[in-house]
Amino acid sequence: MRYGTPVYFRRYGEREYNKATGDYEDAQPIEVMRYAAVTDAGAETLNLIYGELKQGCKTVRLQRGYMEPFSEIRIGEKMYRVDFNRWNRVFVVSEVQ
């Protein structure tokens, strides 16, 4: 198995108060890159997790588990949310619309 696809685990920082405008502003997202083996999720896996076939789902496998908290995963320019996680090493993700 080749772990050659860069995958970015994204989390968002704390919102900061801007004294000039009086509003809270969103902080820039923080991304951590790991290399992973990314494949399309198989039909059997999709049936087990979702109960139906779903497009835009991928399986992301890491050599070592990613233990830090994160909100979503970016692969290329597309954002994905985690639908299933096993041992913090294998993630089944679906595309965020």
Order of alpha helices (4+ residues) and beta strands (2+ residues): beta-beta-beta-beta-alpha-beta-beta-beta-beta
